[in-house]
């Protein structure tokens, strides 16, 4: 498993549109076999900062499977208006952690 982190800086006047875009795109993530989980979080101290965290089965599953899927265009169309606000979009390997 790998985790993709996408960090955005979204002006306050666009935050509702940003959240709605990801709500619209979430159906595609829900149905994709390569997407294991996801969350969209808004900064508390700096509410213009958002982090999207997506767990993928693998980088290949994300880049070759999801991005080449029939419904990827629907996902891309929903979130594309916010691409200029991306500060980071990278995959990470989880080394250790805990759940409660």
N, CA and C atoms as a LAMMPS dump frame, in Angstrom:
ITEM: TIMESTEP
0
ITEM: NUMBER OF ATOMS
300
ITEM: BOX BOUNDS ff ff ff
-5.0000000000000000e+02 5.0000000000000000e+02
-5.0000000000000000e+02 5.0000000000000000e+02
-5.0000000000000000e+02 5.0000000000000000e+02
ITEM: ATOMS id mol type element x y z
1 1 1 N 0.824 -1.175 0
2 1 2 C 0 0 0
3 1 3 C 0.876 1.248 0
4 2 1 N 0.411 2.289 -0.696
5 2 2 C 1.063 3.59 -0.683
6 2 3 C 0.01 4.644 -0.363
7 3 1 N 0.475 5.771 0.163
8 3 2 C -0.419 6.877 0.47
9 3 3 C -0.034 8.052 -0.421
10 4 1 N -1.026 8.582 -1.097
11 4 2 C -0.836 9.799 -1.881
12 4 3 C -1.322 10.97 -1.041
13 5 1 N -0.47 11.982 -0.907
14 5 2 C -0.848 13.208 -0.231
15 5 3 C -0.893 14.319 -1.265
16 6 1 N -2.007 15.045 -1.266
17 6 2 C -2.14 16.213 -2.131
18 6 3 C -2.444 17.387 -1.213
19 7 1 N -1.539 18.34 -1.179
20 7 2 C -1.718 19.524 -0.33
21 7 3 C -2.153 20.701 -1.197
22 8 1 N -3.211 21.343 -0.785
23 8 2 C -3.775 22.487 -1.502
24 8 3 C -3.769 23.724 -0.616
25 9 1 N -3.675 24.88 -1.237
26 9 2 C -3.974 26.146 -0.597
27 9 3 C -5.145 26.739 -1.364
28 10 1 N -6.307 26.776 -0.715
29 10 2 C -7.551 27.174 -1.365
30 10 3 C -8.067 28.449 -0.694
31 11 1 N -8.24 29.513 -1.466
32 11 2 C -8.779 30.74 -0.869
33 11 3 C -10.14 30.487 -0.215
34 12 1 N -10.414 31.202 0.87
35 12 2 C -11.645 31 1.642
36 12 3 C -12.893 31.064 0.775
37 13 1 N -12.913 31.966 -0.19
38 13 2 C -14.104 32.11 -1.027
39 13 3 C -14.317 30.931 -1.98
40 14 1 N -13.334 30.044 -2.097
41 14 2 C -13.461 28.872 -2.962
42 14 3 C -13.547 27.568 -2.178
43 15 1 N -13.507 27.632 -0.843
44 15 2 C -13.463 26.408 -0.04
45 15 3 C -14.717 25.547 -0.218
46 16 1 N -15.889 26.153 -0.274
47 16 2 C -17.12 25.365 -0.465
48 16 3 C -17.105 24.667 -1.82
49 17 1 N -16.612 25.355 -2.846
50 17 2 C -16.522 24.74 -4.175
51 17 3 C -15.51 23.596 -4.186
52 18 1 N -14.403 23.794 -3.477
53 18 2 C -13.386 22.743 -3.384
54 18 3 C -13.967 21.494 -2.738
55 19 1 N -14.631 21.682 -1.61
56 19 2 C -15.214 20.535 -0.908
57 19 3 C -16.284 19.865 -1.762
58 20 1 N -17.07 20.639 -2.468
59 20 2 C -18.093 20.061 -3.333
60 20 3 C -17.456 19.281 -4.484
61 21 1 N -16.345 19.769 -5.008
62 21 2 C -15.648 19.068 -6.087
63 21 3 C -15.198 17.684 -5.624
64 22 1 N -14.63 17.617 -4.426
65 22 2 C -14.187 16.317 -3.921
66 22 3 C -15.354 15.423 -3.524
67 23 1 N -16.456 16.007 -3.088
68 23 2 C -17.646 15.189 -2.826
69 23 3 C -18.138 14.571 -4.128
70 24 1 N -18.135 15.341 -5.196
71 24 2 C -18.541 14.826 -6.501
72 24 3 C -17.583 13.738 -6.988
73 25 1 N -16.29 13.941 -6.772
74 25 2 C -15.279 12.986 -7.225
75 25 3 C -15.209 11.745 -6.346
76 26 1 N -15.716 11.822 -5.126
77 26 2 C -15.565 10.708 -4.188
78 26 3 C -16.268 9.436 -4.649
79 27 1 N -17.334 9.567 -5.409
80 27 2 C -18.009 8.374 -5.921
81 27 3 C -17.1 7.535 -6.796
82 28 1 N -16.25 8.197 -7.551
83 28 2 C -15.294 7.481 -8.402
84 28 3 C -14.279 6.748 -7.525
85 29 1 N -13.786 7.422 -6.487
86 29 2 C -12.844 6.775 -5.571
87 29 3 C -13.502 5.602 -4.859
88 30 1 N -14.751 5.785 -4.436
89 30 2 C -15.47 4.722 -3.723
90 30 3 C -15.552 3.443 -4.554
91 31 1 N -15.694 3.581 -5.845
92 31 2 C -15.892 2.421 -6.713
93 31 3 C -14.619 1.854 -7.31
94 32 1 N -13.508 2.558 -7.159
95 32 2 C -12.272 2.082 -7.77
96 32 3 C -11.623 0.996 -6.92
97 33 1 N -11.287 -0.147 -7.504
98 33 2 C -10.694 -1.237 -6.718
99 33 3 C -9.287 -0.935 -6.192
100 34 1 N -8.611 0.04 -6.772
101 34 2 C -7.253 0.375 -6.336
102 34 3 C -7.237 1.354 -5.165
103 35 1 N -8.344 2.067 -4.957
104 35 2 C -8.453 3.028 -3.852
105 35 3 C -8.941 2.284 -2.622
106 36 1 N -8.132 2.291 -1.574
107 36 2 C -8.455 1.58 -0.34
108 36 3 C -9.176 2.466 0.669
109 37 1 N -8.839 3.748 0.692
110 37 2 C -9.442 4.706 1.619
111 37 3 C -9.01 6.101 1.2
112 38 1 N -9.742 7.101 1.681
113 38 2 C -9.363 8.486 1.407
114 38 3 C -9.983 9.394 2.45
115 39 1 N -9.402 10.585 2.561
116 39 2 C -9.969 11.614 3.427
117 39 3 C -9.534 12.971 2.917
118 40 1 N -10.385 13.948 3.136
119 40 2 C -10.086 15.323 2.806
120 40 3 C -10.143 16.086 4.116
121 41 1 N -9.04 16.727 4.493
122 41 2 C -8.949 17.426 5.775
123 41 3 C -8.648 18.908 5.539
124 42 1 N -9.275 19.751 6.346
125 42 2 C -9.057 21.189 6.287
126 42 3 C -8.256 21.621 7.5
127 43 1 N -7.316 22.527 7.298
128 43 2 C -6.498 23.029 8.384
129 43 3 C -7.316 23.751 9.434
130 44 1 N -6.959 23.574 10.678
131 44 2 C -7.631 24.257 11.781
132 44 3 C -7.028 25.652 11.951
133 45 1 N -5.705 25.709 12.115
134 45 2 C -5.041 26.995 12.296
135 45 3 C -5.014 27.814 11.007
136 46 1 N -4.933 27.119 9.878
137 46 2 C -4.898 27.783 8.573
138 46 3 C -5.952 27.119 7.676
139 47 1 N -7.198 27.562 7.762
140 47 2 C -8.29 26.884 7.07
141 47 3 C -8.193 26.9 5.546
142 48 1 N -7.31 27.708 5.003
143 48 2 C -7.118 27.687 3.547
144 48 3 C -6.271 26.495 3.096
145 49 1 N -5.696 25.769 4.047
146 49 2 C -4.884 24.592 3.726
147 49 3 C -5.744 23.334 3.815
148 50 1 N -5.703 22.559 2.762
149 50 2 C -6.396 21.27 2.709
150 50 3 C -5.375 20.194 2.388
151 51 1 N -5.58 19.02 2.954
152 51 2 C -4.782 17.854 2.602
153 51 3 C -5.736 16.741 2.196
154 52 1 N -5.47 16.188 1.021
155 52 2 C -6.208 15.025 0.537
156 52 3 C -5.273 13.839 0.73
157 53 1 N -5.752 12.823 1.416
158 53 2 C -4.962 11.616 1.692
159 53 3 C -5.693 10.438 1.067
160 54 1 N -5.022 9.763 0.127
161 54 2 C -5.641 8.621 -0.557
162 54 3 C -4.724 7.417 -0.402
163 55 1 N -5.274 6.33 0.106
164 55 2 C -4.534 5.072 0.197
165 55 3 C -4.804 4.279 -1.082
166 56 1 N -3.731 3.905 -1.762
167 56 2 C -3.815 3.103 -2.993
168 56 3 C -3.19 1.744 -2.734
169 57 1 N -3.614 0.746 -3.473
170 57 2 C -3.014 -0.577 -3.328
171 57 3 C -1.555 -0.582 -3.769
172 58 1 N -1.206 0.307 -4.7
173 58 2 C 0.167 0.439 -5.187
174 58 3 C 0.246 1.688 -6.059
175 59 1 N 1.459 2.14 -6.345
176 59 2 C 1.634 3.255 -7.28
177 59 3 C 1.098 2.853 -8.646
178 60 1 N 1.381 1.618 -9.055
179 60 2 C 0.902 1.137 -10.352
180 60 3 C -0.624 1.089 -10.397
181 61 1 N -1.241 0.666 -9.292
182 61 2 C -2.695 0.65 -9.227
183 61 3 C -3.275 2.038 -9.399
184 62 1 N -2.6 3.014 -8.827
185 62 2 C -3.056 4.401 -8.968
186 62 3 C -2.816 4.909 -10.382
187 63 1 N -1.559 4.84 -10.825
188 63 2 C -1.193 5.472 -12.083
189 63 3 C -1.607 4.684 -13.32
190 64 1 N -1.571 3.366 -13.262
191 64 2 C -1.927 2.556 -14.431
192 64 3 C -3.377 2.082 -14.389
193 65 1 N -3.876 1.798 -13.18
194 65 2 C -5.238 1.302 -13.046
195 65 3 C -6.255 2.43 -12.971
196 66 1 N -6.179 3.227 -11.901
197 66 2 C -7.153 4.298 -11.696
198 66 3 C -7.117 5.331 -12.81
199 67 1 N -5.936 5.824 -13.133
200 67 2 C -5.841 6.895 -14.136
201 67 3 C -6.218 6.434 -15.544
202 68 1 N -6.238 5.15 -15.777
203 68 2 C -6.648 4.624 -17.089
204 68 3 C -8.055 4.038 -17.067
205 69 1 N -8.747 4.205 -15.935
206 69 2 C -10.084 3.636 -15.808
207 69 3 C -11.105 4.464 -16.597
208 70 1 N -12.233 3.856 -16.861
209 70 2 C -13.299 4.514 -17.622
210 70 3 C -13.831 5.754 -16.905
211 71 1 N -13.826 5.755 -15.577
212 71 2 C -14.408 6.868 -14.812
213 71 3 C -13.401 7.928 -14.374
214 72 1 N -12.127 7.757 -14.716
215 72 2 C -11.134 8.745 -14.297
216 72 3 C -11.478 10.142 -14.817
217 73 1 N -11.983 10.236 -16.024
218 73 2 C -12.337 11.532 -16.595
219 73 3 C -13.333 12.284 -15.736
220 74 1 N -14.268 11.571 -15.146
221 74 2 C -15.26 12.173 -14.246
222 74 3 C -14.577 12.751 -13.006
223 75 1 N -13.649 11.983 -12.435
224 75 2 C -12.888 12.447 -11.272
225 75 3 C -12.072 13.683 -11.638
226 76 1 N -11.337 13.595 -12.732
227 76 2 C -10.451 14.674 -13.159
228 76 3 C -11.228 15.96 -13.429
229 77 1 N -12.356 15.841 -14.091
230 77 2 C -13.179 17.013 -14.394
231 77 3 C -13.621 17.717 -13.113
232 78 1 N -13.962 16.944 -12.094
233 78 2 C -14.431 17.532 -10.834
234 78 3 C -13.344 18.321 -10.11
235 79 1 N -12.122 17.785 -10.062
236 79 2 C -11.074 18.411 -9.246
237 79 3 C -10.121 19.312 -10.036
238 80 1 N -10.152 19.236 -11.344
239 80 2 C -9.229 20.015 -12.186
240 80 3 C -9.248 21.518 -11.908
241 81 1 N -10.399 22.136 -11.607
242 81 2 C -10.377 23.581 -11.346
243 81 3 C -9.474 23.998 -10.187
244 82 1 N -9.023 23.048 -9.382
245 82 2 C -8.202 23.37 -8.218
246 82 3 C -6.741 22.956 -8.391
247 83 1 N -6.351 22.521 -9.584
248 83 2 C -4.969 22.085 -9.78
249 83 3 C -3.966 23.204 -9.547
250 84 1 N -4.314 24.432 -9.845
251 84 2 C -3.379 25.548 -9.628
252 84 3 C -3.104 25.773 -8.143
253 85 1 N -3.958 25.254 -7.273
254 85 2 C -3.796 25.428 -5.831
255 85 3 C -2.98 24.29 -5.191
256 86 1 N -2.528 23.317 -5.986
257 86 2 C -1.752 22.195 -5.439
258 86 3 C -0.357 22.662 -5.053
259 87 1 N 0.032 22.353 -3.821
260 87 2 C 1.374 22.648 -3.327
261 87 3 C 2.277 21.412 -3.377
262 88 1 N 1.665 20.233 -3.244
263 88 2 C 2.407 18.967 -3.284
264 88 3 C 1.445 17.867 -3.697
265 89 1 N 1.943 16.944 -4.521
266 89 2 C 1.176 15.757 -4.891
267 89 3 C 2.188 14.627 -5.068
268 90 1 N 2.305 13.773 -4.033
269 90 2 C 3.327 12.715 -4.035
270 90 3 C 2.816 11.472 -3.328
271 91 1 N 3.476 10.368 -3.657
272 91 2 C 3.196 9.091 -2.996
273 91 3 C 4.207 8.866 -1.879
274 92 1 N 3.734 8.243 -0.806
275 92 2 C 4.586 7.902 0.326
276 92 3 C 4.35 6.445 0.704
277 93 1 N 5.389 5.801 1.197
278 93 2 C 5.279 4.463 1.76
279 93 3 C 5.191 4.595 3.274
280 94 1 N 4.181 3.99 3.854
281 94 2 C 4.022 4.036 5.309
282 94 3 C 5.075 3.122 5.942
283 95 1 N 5.847 3.625 6.858
284 95 2 C 6.896 2.852 7.518
285 95 3 C 6.422 2.23 8.817
286 96 1 N 5.642 2.956 9.584
287 96 2 C 5.047 2.395 10.793
288 96 3 C 3.956 3.341 11.257
289 97 1 N 3.13 2.855 12.148
290 97 2 C 2.028 3.664 12.657
291 97 3 C 1.2 2.839 13.618
292 98 1 N 0.149 3.425 14.099
293 98 2 C -0.747 2.753 15.03
294 98 3 C -2.165 3.229 14.777
295 99 1 N -3.12 2.398 15.137
296 99 2 C -4.534 2.762 15.071
297 99 3 C -5.15 2.483 16.419
298 100 1 N -6.11 3.271 16.834
299 100 2 C -6.785 3.055 18.118
300 100 3 C -8.174 2.589 17.887
